């Protein structure tokens, strides 16, 4: 409270917090952060997004104080709100050429062979040419010799089988994906430019996420440039930050800059600023709940 019995407004609270931060007055910062719960949700205005979030994330970035980190986590979770994290939705696959599943890895009548982990996998060009730009490129750039296999060096045989099963069966309905396979299948779907399969894997990941797996899952999603899954996990971080801030792996993710990593995506990969990404995700969330014309609809 600014004065006993007088509630904070967002503006006066932010200005007080900014002054204390500039003056490095940690005890007063802690007191102010504790008082955030007194601010009414009606005060969650554009000022919270444009001035409040940048200030609070700056405090989180620079202080690295356990108490302040916990207090800010409470605030971020409160701002994220009680609504569910926006779900990922399946991508309706465009109808392309398909073959009877009987032809899956069937040497009879196959006209192209892949070599995966030293084992042949038999396929049909008529299906693959329209499956994705990646498969079309692999077929067009293969050596001229008729019997030359196309080597796939970075995908396991069982994962490649799932990819081809998806193509031959015309969708994900017949796929039985183990939890131990989903991350590798996600990587393969990204490489082969199969967006609907990639999204299906992302949905499985989003349903199975836990406090123990979320950090590694986030790093992998960032590395692949899987933007939808990345945003979902950032929502998970914000919604569960009070618990996560106690875990060493999450704190390392927040505070330790990642070394440069070659990312297959055009995005900067896991080297991007996670605190800035969390700030953006939280800003979008606050706007959708409190400031949009259809409040609460984008949740």
Secondary structure as GFF3:
##gff-version 3
##sequence-region A 1 299
A	DSSP	alpha_helix	10	22	.	.	.	ID=ss1
A	DSSP	alpha_helix	26	35	.	.	.	ID=ss2
A	DSSP	three_ten_helix	36	38	.	.	.	ID=ss3
A	DSSP	three_ten_helix	41	43	.	.	.	ID=ss4
A	DSSP	alpha_helix	46	47	.	.	.	ID=ss5
A	DSSP	pi_helix	48	52	.	.	.	ID=ss6
A	DSSP	alpha_helix	53	63	.	.	.	ID=ss7
A	DSSP	alpha_helix	66	80	.	.	.	ID=ss8
A	DSSP	three_ten_helix	101	103	.	.	.	ID=ss9
A	DSSP	beta_strand	112	116	.	.	.	ID=ss10
A	DSSP	beta_strand	119	123	.	.	.	ID=ss11
A	DSSP	alpha_helix	125	128	.	.	.	ID=ss12
A	DSSP	alpha_helix	133	140	.	.	.	ID=ss13
A	DSSP	beta_strand	150	152	.	.	.	ID=ss14
A	DSSP	alpha_helix	157	169	.	.	.	ID=ss15
A	DSSP	alpha_helix	182	191	.	.	.	ID=ss16
A	DSSP	alpha_helix	195	208	.	.	.	ID=ss17
A	DSSP	alpha_helix	214	224	.	.	.	ID=ss18
A	DSSP	alpha_helix	227	239	.	.	.	ID=ss19
A	DSSP	alpha_helix	241	244	.	.	.	ID=ss20
A	DSSP	alpha_helix	248	255	.	.	.	ID=ss21
A	DSSP	three_ten_helix	269	271	.	.	.	ID=ss22
A	DSSP	alpha_helix	274	286	.	.	.	ID=ss23
A	DSSP	pi_helix	287	291	.	.	.	ID=ss24
###
